[in-house]
Amino acid sequence: MVQAPTFRDVEAAAVRGASVVHRTPVLRSRLLNEQLGADVVFKCENFQRVGAFKFRGAYNALAQFSPEQRKAGVVAYSSGNHAQAVALSAQLLGIPATIVMPHDGPASKIAATKAYGGQVVPYDRYTEDVVEITRALADERGLTFVPPFDHPHVIAGQGTVARELFAEVGELDALFVPLGGGGLLSGTALVAREVAPGCRLYGVEPAAGDDGRQSLRQGRLVRIETPKTIADGAQTQHLGEHTFEIIRHAVTDIRTVTDDELVDAMRAFATYMKLVVEPTGCLGFAAVRGAADELRGQRVGVVISGGNIDLDRYAALLAAA
Ligand SMILES: *Cc1c(COP(=O)(O)O)cnc(C)c1O
């Protein structure tokens, strides 16, 4: 097993990615601050390359491949942002990429992955086991598997989001971060505990899939069925072993929000900040809106994790609310 990541690994990831990773903007809205009675800063990873923070972790992992690994190539599975993140990172580093994707997934994501030069291997998510397919490809072709969250190099890369945020805004009273498998939250925790030990840190997951909260409460990895939620980037069944080990010791609490609250947050982002944010990217802000009483007068950070959503679907979600 690779060693657990530390704050130093986040610093190294920042250096490694300095010339390719976007330093995303930190935005505020005066109107939203008035509504909430708090000073809220948004770290906008919807403006990251590929439209989500996942590029940071993927690039940090692929940039550490040995010459042999680079030559043989990388394999990953994903129906979403990790696929594009690995494909683009591989293209930038000259590494062949094979991405296993559900054949009935969003056409735009499959097209984007191919456009970055990734070789897409389709599978049927109802009859086939994606992990098995990926493992078999890795074995047969000597490819290196890069998982979406449970890897020290991925975690360290995701931590660079919080590193940039704290460097720009200084101390915060609380920070809210979307939670799926926990790569982003655990990376954030490595940074927050080092540079802002007084900052309360919250992971936010969909109410339909609160495995992270259950895991934190019970002190063990809780597994659930794939949750039904519009937050497709957080439809994970359980946290990772690496991510949970960090999260259990460093996170203040895990909160949940409903799909309706996510759509309300999507609308507020569009209305007040002119931002298109995908449902999963709204988790942190939705939790802040639900906790306005407790946050009054405080400095609050929110990570907007991504902005990838088909516009037809975006319009339909807003119209249905
Ligand atoms: C993957 C993803 C998440 C969840 O990240 P984890 O590291 O799995 O917790 C949140 N938001 C977006 C937009 C994502 O793509």
The ligand as a Tripos MOL2 file, in Angstrom:
@<TRIPOS>MOLECULE
LIG
   15    15     1     0     0
SMALL
NO_CHARGES

@<TRIPOS>ATOM
      1 C1        -16.1190   13.6890   -8.1870 C.3       1 LIG1
      2 C2        -16.8780   14.9080   -7.8320 C.ar      1 LIG1
      3 C3        -17.2520   15.1850   -6.5030 C.ar      1 LIG1
      4 C4        -16.9500   14.2480   -5.3700 C.3       1 LIG1
      5 O1        -15.5650   14.1570   -5.1350 O.3       1 LIG1
      6 P1        -14.9230   13.0170   -4.2360 P.3       1 LIG1
      7 O2        -13.4760   13.2580   -4.2650 O.co2     1 LIG1
      8 O3        -15.3120   11.7080   -4.8620 O.co2     1 LIG1
      9 O4        -15.5290   13.1420   -2.8880 O.co2     1 LIG1
     10 C5        -17.8930   16.3700   -6.2560 C.ar      1 LIG1
     11 N1        -18.2070   17.2390   -7.2380 N.ar      1 LIG1
     12 C6        -17.8870   17.0010   -8.5250 C.ar      1 LIG1
     13 C7        -18.2590   18.0060   -9.5470 C.3       1 LIG1
     14 C8        -17.2020   15.8230   -8.8710 C.ar      1 LIG1
     15 O5        -16.8850   15.5880  -10.1560 O.3       1 LIG1
@<TRIPOS>BOND
     1     1     2 1
     2     2     3 ar
     3     2    14 ar
     4     3     4 1
     5     3    10 ar
     6     4     5 1
     7     5     6 1
     8     6     7 2
     9     6     8 1
    10     6     9 1
    11    10    11 ar
    12    11    12 ar
    13    12    13 1
    14    12    14 ar
    15    14    15 1
@<TRIPOS>SUBSTRUCTURE
     1 LIG1         1 GROUP 0 **** ****
